[in-house]
Amino acid sequence: MMTLRALIAFLVLAAPAGAATCRDMEFETTPYTVCEVSADQDLRIFHADAAGAVLGSFGRVDAQLQPEGKKLQFAMNAGMYHPDRGPVGLLVTNGHEQHRIITAEGPGNFGLLPNGVFCIREGRFAVIESRRFKTRPPSCRFATQSGPMLVIDAALHPRFLPDSDSRYIRNGVGVSADGNTAYFVVSGRAVNFYDFGRLFKDGLKTPNALYFDGKISRLYAPELGRDDFGFQMGPIVGLVVDGE
């Protein structure tokens, strides 16, 4: 009988070319799921259709790709949003700014400065602190703002507390030092910001990482048999591959 570890390895090897590599891992006894995407792959951020209707689910994103002969290989929610599911901060899709960047301190996790922007550029990824981004905005094909930053220039966010009792299922993204790889992570159990940030800083060695959300953290990773169900979402990040 094939062990779980061998089955996961088989699924990774059997994944189609251009697919995200998703895997389960542990860091300091906490389980996480990590999906790794390369900068030469077709990673996009989705929010609304051509008529302006918010997509809100992995299924609707997948349906929107069908006329292109494409499909989703991996996806997760990608940034905070208002009750109408409009983005709280910067949103860029297909090179067009849909909502402006917000740099003022404010309530909630988004306003726990510094916050940041995940930027998909031509041939590289970046996680950039929001005020730095606004001062010298790079050309992003897709971008989403969220907060707080988890890791800033290889240091944890200064306001994270090791003994914080604020624990939720959380998800976020970290980018390798060379900008060639993005790691999308969702925790397997409730964690605080300090522990989640350390996963990116010390477990994945990403010098910059950004929090996406908690409580509603959702993952679509068919190679792991995951299509998380829940409330409608705002921005969604997803890897696009050729359809069958």
C-alpha positions in Angstrom: 0.0 0.0 0.0 1.3 3.5 -0.9 2.1 5.7 2.1 0.8 9.3 2.3 4.3 10.7 1.7 4.7 8.5 -1.4 1.3 9.4 -2.7 2.1 13.2 -2.4 5.4 12.7 -4.1 3.6 10.7 -6.9 1.0 13.5 -7.3 3.7 16.2 -7.5 5.7 14.2 -10.2 2.5 13.5 -12.1 1.4 17.1 -12.2 1.1 18.7 -15.6 4.0 20.9 -16.9 3.6 24.4 -15.6 1.6 23.4 -12.6 2.1 24.7 -9.1 3.9 22.4 -6.8 1.7 22.1 -3.7 2.8 20.1 -0.6 2.0 19.6 3.0 4.8 20.4 5.5 5.4 20.9 9.2 7.3 23.8 10.8 7.9 23.6 14.5 5.1 21.0 14.8 2.5 23.1 13.0 1.1 21.8 9.7 1.1 24.0 6.6 0.2 23.7 3.0 2.7 25.4 0.6 2.1 26.0 -3.1 5.2 27.1 -5.0 5.0 29.1 -8.3 7.8 30.2 -10.6 7.9 33.6 -12.2 7.9 32.2 -15.7 4.4 30.7 -15.1 1.0 32.3 -15.8 0.1 33.6 -12.3 -2.8 36.1 -12.3 -5.0 38.0 -9.8 -8.8 37.8 -10.4 -11.5 40.0 -9.0 -14.4 40.8 -11.4 -15.6 39.8 -14.8 -15.9 42.0 -17.9 -19.2 43.4 -16.7 -17.8 44.3 -13.3 -19.5 41.5 -11.3 -17.2 40.1 -8.6 -16.2 36.5 -9.3 -16.0 35.5 -5.6 -15.2 31.8 -6.0 -12.7 29.4 -7.5 -15.4 27.9 -9.6 -16.3 31.2 -11.3 -12.7 32.0 -12.0 -12.3 28.6 -13.6 -15.4 29.1 -15.7 -14.1 32.5 -16.9 -10.9 30.8 -18.1 -12.7 28.2 -20.2 -13.1 30.4 -23.4 -9.3 30.7 -23.4 -8.9 27.0 -23.3 -7.4 27.4 -19.8 -8.1 26.3 -16.3 -7.0 27.0 -12.7 -4.2 24.8 -11.4 -3.9 26.5 -8.0 -5.7 29.4 -6.3 -6.2 31.1 -2.9 -7.9 34.3 -1.6 -5.5 37.2 -2.0 -6.1 40.2 0.1 -8.7 41.9 2.3 -12.0 43.3 1.0 -15.0 45.2 2.1 -18.5 43.7 2.7 -19.3 44.3 -1.0 -16.1 42.3 -1.8 -14.4 45.4 -3.2 -10.6 45.5 -2.4 -9.5 47.5 0.7 -6.3 48.6 -1.0 -4.4 48.5 -4.3 -5.6 46.1 -6.9 -4.1 45.8 -10.4 -5.4 43.4 -13.0 -4.1 43.0 -16.5 -2.0 46.1 -16.0 -5.0 48.3 -15.0 -5.3 49.8 -11.6 -8.8 48.9 -10.2 -8.3 50.5 -6.8 -5.7 52.9 -5.4 -3.0 52.1 -2.8 -3.8 53.0 0.8 -0.9 53.9 3.0 -2.5 55.4 6.1 -2.5 53.6 9.4 -6.0 52.3 10.3 -8.0 49.7 12.2 -7.7 46.0 11.8 -4.9 43.9 10.4 -4.7 45.8 7.1 -3.9 49.0 9.0 -1.2 47.4 11.2 1.6 49.1 9.4 3.8 48.3 7.6 1.5 46.6 5.2 2.5 45.6 1.7 1.8 44.8 -2.0 2.3 41.5 -3.8 3.4 42.4 -7.3 3.5 40.1 -10.4 6.0 41.7 -12.8 7.3 40.5 -16.1 9.6 37.6 -15.2 9.7 38.2 -11.4 7.6 38.5 -8.2 7.9 41.0 -5.4 6.5 41.8 -2.0 7.0 45.5 -1.3 6.2 47.6 1.7 3.3 49.9 0.7 4.9 53.3 1.3 8.0 52.2 -0.5 5.8 51.0 -3.3 3.9 54.3 -3.6 7.2 56.3 -3.7 8.6 54.3 -6.6 5.8 52.1 -8.0 7.0 49.3 -10.2 5.2 48.2 -13.3 3.0 45.3 -12.1 0.8 43.2 -14.5 -1.1 42.2 -11.4 -0.9 43.4 -7.8 -2.9 43.1 -4.5 -2.3 45.0 -1.3 -2.9 43.5 2.1 -1.5 43.7 5.6 0.3 43.4 7.7 3.7 42.5 6.2 4.9 39.3 7.9 8.6 39.6 7.0 10.3 42.9 6.1 13.8 42.7 4.7 14.4 39.4 6.6 13.0 40.7 9.9 9.6 39.9 11.4 7.1 42.6 11.7 8.1 44.6 14.8 4.6 44.4 16.4 4.3 40.6 16.4 4.3 39.0 19.9 5.5 35.4 20.5 2.8 34.8 23.1 -0.1 36.4 21.3 -3.4 34.5 21.8 -4.9 35.8 18.6 -4.9 32.6 16.6 -6.6 31.9 13.3 -6.2 29.8 10.2 -4.1 32.2 8.2 -2.8 32.5 4.6 -0.2 34.6 2.9 2.6 34.8 0.3 6.4 35.1 0.5 8.9 35.7 -2.3 12.4 34.3 -2.7 15.4 36.7 -2.6 15.9 36.5 -6.4 12.2 37.1 -7.1 11.9 33.9 -9.1 9.6 32.0 -6.7 6.5 32.8 -4.8 5.3 30.6 -1.9 1.6 30.6 -1.1 0.9 29.2 2.3 -2.2 28.3 4.4 -1.9 27.1 7.9 -3.3 23.7 8.9 -4.4 25.0 12.3 -4.9 28.3 14.0 -1.6 30.2 14.5 -0.6 33.7 15.6 1.2 36.3 13.5 4.5 35.6 15.1 4.5 31.9 14.3 3.1 32.4 10.8 5.8 35.0 10.1 8.5 32.7 11.3 7.4 30.0 8.9 8.2 32.4 6.0 11.3 33.9 7.6 13.0 30.7 8.9 11.1 27.9 7.3 10.9 29.1 3.7 13.7 31.7 3.9 11.7 34.4 2.2 13.1 37.9 3.0 9.7 39.5 2.4 6.3 38.1 3.0 2.7 39.4 3.2 -0.4 38.3 5.1 -3.5 37.8 3.0 -6.2 37.0 5.5 -7.4 34.8 8.4 -10.6 33.0 9.3 -11.7 32.9 5.6 -8.4 31.5 4.3 -9.2 29.2 1.4 -7.1 27.0 -1.0 -7.8 25.4 -4.3 -5.1 22.7 -4.9 -6.6 19.7 -6.9 -3.3 17.8 -6.7 -3.9 17.6 -3.0 -7.6 17.1 -3.3 -8.5 20.5 -1.9 -11.2 22.9 -3.0 -12.0 24.7 0.2 -15.6 25.8 0.5 -16.8 29.0 2.3 -18.1 32.5 1.9 -17.6 34.5 -1.3 -14.2 36.1 -1.6 -12.7 39.3 -3.0 -9.4 39.2 -4.9 -8.2 35.7 -5.8 -4.7 34.7 -7.0 -4.4 31.7 -9.3 -2.1 29.8 -11.6 -3.4 29.4 -15.1 -2.6 26.4 -17.2 -3.8 24.8 -20.4 -7.2 23.1 -20.1 -7.8 19.5 -21.0 
